Amino acid sequence: MVSAIAPKLFTPFKLGGKKAPDSTPAETYGYVVNKLNDYDLAYVHVIERRGMHAANVQVPEVGVARHFRDAYNGVLVSAAGYDREDALKTVEEGAADVVAFGRDFIANPDLVERLRVGADLNTPIGKTFYPQPGVPLESGYTDYPFLAEKE
């Protein structure tokens, strides 16, 4: 099953304008996530209902990681819009084993240190994440300041 679906978009919830495959995605994919225990996977990565994913009412109110935590025995990675406190709480409460940071890692070359000391984060500038017509390649992706540069 895993090898059959791996090349395809695998999301139980509406994403990018696509409709969910059924009317009970939390239950359906709870079953699927449980079945993933039969495979020697490095981890399962889930996206929370935050940021660009916030409008989807089909996502469980408790959150995606918390909903699927009991179903999956392996390493569960959760992502999407976490701040330091919520990431720590999520891991401390056992809802996920790891919290991933995407946009914040792009905008903060020293993200780990900033999270460690509780420093403010640079604001990501999405339009500079990847090459855009008329925008120099070095703009935005590699020129975010380090914490030491701001002090």
Secondary structure in CASP SS format (residue, H / E / C, confidence):
PFRMAT SS
TARGET T0000
AUTHOR 0000-0000-0000
METHOD secondary structure of the structure
MODEL  1
M C 1.00
V H 1.00
S H 1.00
A H 1.00
I H 1.00
A C 1.00
P C 1.00
K C 1.00
L C 1.00
F C 1.00
T C 1.00
P C 1.00
F C 1.00
K C 1.00
L E 1.00
G C 1.00
G C 1.00
K E 1.00
K C 1.00
A C 1.00
P C 1.00
D C 1.00
S C 1.00
T C 1.00
P H 1.00
A H 1.00
E H 1.00
T H 1.00
Y H 1.00
G H 1.00
Y H 1.00
V H 1.00
V H 1.00
N H 1.00
K H 1.00
L H 1.00
N H 1.00
D H 1.00
Y C 1.00
D C 1.00
L C 1.00
A C 1.00
Y C 1.00
V E 1.00
H E 1.00
V E 1.00
I E 1.00
E C 1.00
R C 1.00
R C 1.00
G H 1.00
M H 1.00
H H 1.00
A C 1.00
A C 1.00
N C 1.00
V C 1.00
Q C 1.00
V C 1.00
P C 1.00
E C 1.00
V C 1.00
G C 1.00
V H 1.00
A H 1.00
R H 1.00
H H 1.00
F H 1.00
R H 1.00
D C 1.00
A C 1.00
Y C 1.00
N C 1.00
G C 1.00
V C 1.00
L E 1.00
V E 1.00
S E 1.00
A E 1.00
A C 1.00
G C 1.00
Y C 1.00
D C 1.00
R H 1.00
E H 1.00
D H 1.00
A H 1.00
L H 1.00
K H 1.00
T H 1.00
V H 1.00
E H 1.00
E C 1.00
G C 1.00
A C 1.00
A C 1.00
D C 1.00
V E 1.00
V E 1.00
A E 1.00
F C 1.00
G C 1.00
R H 1.00
D H 1.00
F H 1.00
I H 1.00
A H 1.00
N C 1.00
P C 1.00
D C 1.00
L H 1.00
V H 1.00
E H 1.00
R H 1.00
L H 1.00
R H 1.00
V H 1.00
G C 1.00
A C 1.00
D C 1.00
L C 1.00
N C 1.00
T C 1.00
P C 1.00
I C 1.00
G H 1.00
K H 1.00
T H 1.00
F C 1.00
Y C 1.00
P C 1.00
Q C 1.00
P C 1.00
G C 1.00
V C 1.00
P C 1.00
L C 1.00
E C 1.00
S C 1.00
G C 1.00
Y C 1.00
T C 1.00
D C 1.00
Y C 1.00
P C 1.00
F C 1.00
L H 1.00
A H 1.00
E H 1.00
K H 1.00
E C 1.00
END
